[in-house]
């Protein structure tokens, strides 16, 4: 378990990160290692050629952070968090190296590879970290920033640094400062929990001793919509993370399930049974306006807005078995998307709008599938690893968070969009229904 620098209690049994043993390299040996990683000149060129997607990773040499007097322990902890964050990004192949002891020389053959240096200093009331990134191809500094932070804020500060570096190098900010909400089951009780993006610093939100399901983040990141059985009927409640309290939102007779916010936060899409079967509705954020979008005698559920807010993807069994459909946000132009598979459910639109992820059942086993938003080119990205369900996109679209029974109990995992680099985020009691939070505003 990683150290808790945010004064949050940690979920018992949760997996933290275990920094690998530092690989002490001379400058020459480090450059040789970069060469082994492969060249980066064919990757997405945003600023220095660092790739943002795909299986090819750009080499990163992460130097041990230098420390001023009284800052050695914090520097070591911060370096461990930085290593963890850059590893998790899916963008970099990271190697630990010793700090520079002489001027960096350019090597055009290493274009796209980077080196990170850091200095930790004790200052009044806390610390200051100065991080700098060099392009190994040109030996030029491509990013440098100082981060003052309080004594208990090293982890949060490094998360911000890592996201800043990703944005500077790729044009797309990382997810290190985001949170994950999920359902954790203890016996017959299911409660909402929240953790950092990597499963660390988890804490329990609800204490209703009931069933909580299907959390969904508001775009501003301090509110969750979810379904709860706390009053007997499955109702949708909103949890205010700033106040630490929940309040009813949709308590209409019959199930109120599968909430999902519009990108502007003005509407919550959901499935209601008020007409005798499951139909998709929009409920205004002030709960005063209700709009019905689907009208058929079969089950429509699991709505998810496109990032533009103009379309909604959802699941329906109107064709005989659950399939993925899409419609305009007004409920018009409903059309089938999935052309393969007999059981497809839980669709979610990617942040960039170009992909949709969903769970498909084949031979009784659920797996995660990614397809184009047009319904073309479906690719199964999990296999031979238990049931894999509830897929969600990370805020940057580089990761998929999902639940899996690959080790027996349901747990939350994170992977690259192509199914590589699968990492467990939870351990212990069963955890499922993940919801990846937005970037902080």
PyMOL commands that set and color helices and strands:
alter all, ss='L'
color gray80, all
select helices_A, chain A and resi 27-37+72-88+108-110+154-170
alter helices_A, ss='H'
color red, helices_A
select strands_A, chain A and resi 58-63+66-67+92-97+114-123+126-135+140-150+179-186+189-196+203-204+212-217+223-228+235-240+245-250+256-261+267-272+279-284+290-292+300-305+311-316+323-328+335-336+344-349+355-362+365-372+379-380+388-393+399-404+411-416+423-424+431-436
alter strands_A, ss='S'
color yellow, strands_A
deselect
rebuild
show_as cartoon
